[in-house]
Amino acid sequence: MTSDIDNIIRPEIAGLKPYVSPSYEWRVKLDLNESPFDVPPEVKREIWKRVKRLQWQRYHDEFERPLVEKLADYENHDPDGVLIGNGSNELIFHSLLSVIRHGDTVLFPEPTFSLYRQNITVLGGQPESVMLNEADFSLNPDKLLAKAGAAGARAIVLCSPNNPTANLIPNEDIERVCREFGGLVLVDEAYTQFADGDAFELLERCQNLAILRTFSKAFGLAGLRFGYLLARPELAREIDKVQLPHHVSFFTQLAASTLIENAAVMKQRVESLKRERDSLIGRLDCIAGVSPLPSQSNFILIECTAVAARELFERLLARGVLIRNVSNYTGLARYLRITVGTPEENRVLIRALEEVLA
């Protein structure tokens, strides 16, 4: 007996497209908000020394609790309120899995990180959005809370600093959302190390708040996938129930642990990138045809004022400079996103922009 695949797969899954990274040829890669700096060689050697002496056929669960305690010390948080995952995206998925029932509404502002909508759909939820203010992409908490109430939302997802607009949501707005909304509030702080503030201090007052952070950006560990969640212990315990056993490899756990021990080096790199970001914004501001927005992250959103965003993206790509075309995002038809690179990478970008817009 044969099965019709269309009758096996859930309809909401059948209507999705799998995530596929576009493949481009490039000289300078400034598209995925990655760190331009690899993990330092001496840190890599220490990670490898720890990894190679272990038996790889074992699960090695003995590393999870020490890593959680090390993260808790690093963040000055209760270890019972810390969860680890394969990148913060996995923890966002598990957090939503713990609260969403089929057909439940989950709300988020737009434009924002596109994976939220897909995660909600995969979980059987109903993704709904409210638009950020057009003038400066700030959040309107009145509008968000009104829609959350009207839709009977179970959860709200906020990204701060927001990807791809690079602006920070004020803590007073986040706290108000937590206090006036009865469901789960997730704050994705993947880029928090580059910002002037974060929502951490709200955890003491907001029991329905969970904060997601990652080592993929500031720590340069995107290839090993490590993220963590900070919440009140009573909330973290419930979310932990949906996580799979042995879900973070011992290699990733040891790498994250070693990077925490070298956090001072990582912080120096972050400060260097922040200075380079501010310098790059100044140089972009001098180029006719593009207008950079202020940034609290390791990327910059630019408005294309002379040619269409897609055309400018393709002109740069023809010169080997790969940035992110976000003109297909809701509300961003005129915009492109640039990851802050090394000084040399940024010089190549500026030269290419000056040439293609001359």
C-alpha positions in Angstrom: 0.0 0.0 0.0 1.4 3.4 -1.0 0.8 6.7 0.8 0.0 10.1 -0.7 2.5 12.4 0.8 0.1 15.3 0.5 -2.3 13.5 2.9 0.5 12.7 5.4 2.0 16.2 5.8 0.2 18.8 7.8 -1.3 21.5 5.5 0.6 24.4 7.1 3.9 22.5 6.6 3.1 21.6 3.0 2.7 25.3 2.2 6.1 26.3 3.5 9.4 26.5 1.7 12.5 25.1 3.4 15.2 27.6 4.4 17.9 27.6 1.8 20.9 30.0 2.0 21.4 31.7 -1.4 24.8 30.8 -3.0 26.8 33.8 -4.3 30.4 34.3 -5.4 32.0 37.1 -3.3 35.2 38.8 -2.3 33.8 40.5 0.8 31.0 38.9 2.7 28.8 41.3 4.7 25.4 39.6 4.6 24.7 37.4 7.6 25.7 39.6 10.6 28.6 37.2 11.4 31.6 38.4 13.3 34.5 39.3 10.9 36.8 37.8 13.4 37.5 34.1 13.8 37.9 32.6 17.3 41.6 33.4 18.3 44.0 30.6 17.5 45.1 30.2 21.1 41.5 29.7 22.2 40.9 27.2 19.4 43.9 25.2 20.6 42.5 25.2 24.1 39.1 24.0 22.9 40.7 21.3 20.8 42.9 20.2 23.7 39.8 19.7 25.8 37.8 18.0 23.1 40.4 15.5 21.7 41.0 13.8 25.1 37.4 12.8 25.4 35.6 9.6 24.1 33.5 10.8 21.3 31.1 7.8 21.4 29.8 9.1 24.8 27.1 11.7 25.4 29.1 13.6 28.1 26.2 15.2 29.9 28.6 16.1 32.7 29.5 19.4 31.0 26.0 20.9 30.9 25.6 21.9 34.5 29.1 23.4 34.9 28.4 25.4 31.7 25.1 26.6 33.0 26.7 27.7 36.2 29.5 29.5 34.3 26.9 31.3 32.2 24.9 32.2 35.3 28.0 33.7 36.8 28.9 35.5 33.6 25.3 37.0 33.5 24.9 37.4 37.3 21.8 35.3 37.1 20.3 32.3 39.0 21.6 29.1 37.3 18.1 27.6 37.6 16.9 30.3 35.2 19.5 29.5 32.5 18.8 27.1 29.6 21.2 26.3 26.7 20.5 25.4 23.1 21.8 25.0 19.6 21.7 28.7 18.9 19.1 31.0 20.3 16.7 30.1 17.4 16.3 26.6 18.9 15.4 28.1 22.3 12.9 30.5 20.7 11.3 27.4 19.0 11.2 25.5 22.3 9.8 28.5 24.2 7.0 28.8 21.8 6.4 25.0 21.8 5.9 25.2 25.5 2.9 27.6 25.2 1.4 27.4 21.7 -1.7 25.3 21.1 -3.0 24.7 17.6 -4.5 27.9 16.2 -3.1 30.1 19.0 -2.0 33.6 17.9 1.6 34.7 18.4 2.3 38.4 17.8 5.5 40.2 16.7 6.4 43.6 15.2 7.4 43.9 11.6 9.8 44.3 9.9 11.8 41.8 12.0 13.6 38.5 11.8 11.8 36.3 9.3 12.2 33.0 11.2 9.7 34.0 13.9 6.8 33.7 11.4 8.0 30.3 10.1 8.5 28.9 13.7 5.0 29.9 14.7 3.5 28.4 11.6 5.5 25.1 12.0 4.2 24.9 15.6 0.6 25.2 14.4 0.2 28.7 15.6 -1.2 31.8 13.9 1.5 34.4 13.2 0.2 38.0 13.5 2.2 41.2 13.3 1.9 45.0 13.9 4.0 47.4 11.9 6.8 49.4 13.5 6.5 53.2 13.2 7.4 54.1 9.6 9.5 57.1 10.5 12.1 55.4 12.8 11.0 51.8 13.1 10.2 52.3 16.8 7.7 50.1 18.6 4.2 51.4 19.3 3.3 49.5 22.5 -0.3 50.8 22.4 -0.8 49.2 19.0 0.9 46.0 20.0 -1.1 45.5 23.2 -4.3 46.4 21.5 -3.8 43.8 18.8 -2.6 41.2 21.4 -5.8 41.7 23.3 -8.1 41.6 20.2 -6.4 38.5 18.9 -6.2 36.7 22.2 -2.5 36.2 21.7 -0.6 33.5 23.7 2.9 35.0 23.2 4.7 38.1 21.9 8.1 38.0 20.3 10.3 41.1 20.3 13.8 41.5 18.8 16.0 44.1 20.5 18.2 45.3 18.9 15.8 44.5 16.1 17.0 42.7 13.0 17.1 44.2 10.4 16.4 47.7 11.6 19.2 47.7 14.3 17.3 49.8 16.9 16.8 49.1 20.5 13.3 48.7 22.2 13.3 50.9 25.4 13.0 48.9 28.6 9.9 50.8 29.7 8.1 49.6 26.6 9.2 46.0 27.2 8.2 46.2 30.8 4.8 47.6 29.9 4.2 44.8 27.5 5.1 42.2 30.1 2.9 43.8 32.7 -0.2 44.4 30.5 0.0 41.2 28.5 -0.9 37.9 30.2 1.1 35.6 27.9 4.8 34.8 27.3 7.0 37.6 26.2 10.2 36.6 24.4 13.0 39.1 23.8 15.5 38.1 21.3 18.8 39.8 22.2 21.1 38.2 19.7 22.9 41.5 19.2 22.8 42.8 22.7 26.6 43.1 23.2 26.7 45.8 20.5 23.9 47.8 22.1 23.8 50.5 24.8 21.3 48.6 26.9 19.4 45.3 27.4 16.3 44.0 29.2 18.1 41.9 31.8 17.1 44.0 34.8 13.4 43.4 33.9 13.7 39.7 34.8 13.4 40.6 38.5 10.0 42.2 37.9 8.5 40.3 35.0 7.8 36.6 35.5 6.5 36.1 32.0 9.7 37.3 30.3 12.4 35.2 28.7 15.5 36.6 27.1 17.4 34.8 24.4 21.1 35.4 23.7 23.7 33.8 21.4 27.4 33.2 20.9 27.0 33.4 17.1 27.5 37.1 16.8 29.8 38.8 19.4 31.6 35.6 20.3 32.1 34.5 16.7 30.8 31.0 17.2 28.1 30.9 14.5 29.5 27.7 13.0 29.1 25.7 16.3 25.6 27.0 17.2 25.3 28.0 20.8 22.6 30.1 22.5 21.1 30.4 25.9 17.9 31.6 27.6 17.5 33.7 30.7 14.3 33.7 32.7 12.9 33.3 36.2 13.6 29.7 37.4 9.9 28.8 37.5 9.5 29.7 33.7 12.8 28.1 32.7 11.8 24.8 34.3 8.7 24.6 32.2 10.4 25.5 28.9 13.1 22.9 29.7 10.5 20.1 29.7 10.2 20.3 25.9 14.0 20.2 25.2 15.4 17.0 23.8 18.1 15.1 25.8 21.7 15.5 24.8 20.7 18.3 22.4 23.9 20.4 22.6 27.1 18.6 21.6 29.9 18.3 24.1 32.1 20.0 21.5 29.9 23.1 21.4 29.5 23.1 25.2 33.3 23.0 25.7 33.8 25.7 23.1 31.3 28.0 24.8 32.8 27.3 28.2 36.3 28.2 26.9 35.0 31.4 25.3 33.4 32.5 28.5 36.9 32.1 30.1 38.2 34.4 27.4 35.3 36.9 27.5 37.7 39.9 27.9 39.2 39.2 24.5 35.7 39.0 23.0 34.7 42.2 24.7 37.7 44.0 23.1 36.6 42.8 19.7 33.0 44.0 20.3 34.3 47.5 21.3 36.5 47.5 18.1 33.4 46.6 16.0 31.3 49.3 17.6 33.9 51.9 16.7 34.1 50.6 13.2 30.3 50.6 12.9 30.1 54.2 13.9 32.9 55.1 11.5 31.2 53.2 8.7 27.9 55.0 9.3 29.7 58.3 8.9 31.3 57.2 5.7 28.0 55.9 4.3 26.3 59.2 5.2 28.7 61.0 2.8 27.7 58.9 -0.2 24.9 60.3 -2.3 22.3 57.7 -3.0 22.2 55.9 0.3 21.1 56.9 3.8 22.3 54.9 6.8 20.1 54.5 9.9 21.5 54.7 13.4 22.6 51.3 14.7 22.7 49.5 18.0 24.0 46.3 16.4 26.8 44.9 14.3 24.9 45.8 11.1 23.6 48.9 9.4 20.3 49.3 7.5 20.6 51.7 4.6 17.8 53.3 2.6 18.5 53.4 -1.2 17.5 56.8 -2.4 19.0 56.8 -6.0 18.4 53.4 -7.4 16.1 50.5 -6.4 17.5 48.4 -3.5 17.6 45.2 -5.6 19.5 46.9 -8.4 22.1 48.3 -5.9 22.5 44.9 -4.3 23.2 43.4 -7.8 25.7 46.2 -8.7 27.6 45.5 -5.5 27.5 41.8 -6.0 29.0 42.2 -9.5 32.0 43.8 -7.8 32.3 40.9 -5.3 30.6 42.7 -2.4 27.8 40.6 -0.8 25.4 42.4 1.5 21.8 41.5 2.5 18.9 42.4 0.2 16.0 42.9 2.7 13.8 44.8 0.2 11.4 41.8 0.3 10.7 42.3 4.0 7.5 43.9 5.0 8.0 47.7 5.0 11.5 47.6 3.7 11.1 47.9 -0.1 13.9 50.6 -0.3 16.4 49.0 2.1 19.5 46.9 2.2 21.4 45.6 5.3 25.2 45.7 5.7 27.2 43.7 8.3 30.0 45.6 9.8 33.3 44.0 8.6 36.9 44.6 9.2 38.3 48.0 8.3 39.6 46.6 5.0 36.3 45.0 4.1 34.5 48.2 4.9 36.9 50.2 2.7 36.2 47.8 -0.2 32.4 48.3 0.4 32.7 52.1 0.4 34.8 52.1 -2.8 32.3 49.8 -4.5 29.4 52.0 -3.4 31.1 55.1 -4.7 31.7 53.4 -8.0 28.3 52.0 -8.6 26.5 55.2 -7.5 28.8 57.6 -9.4 
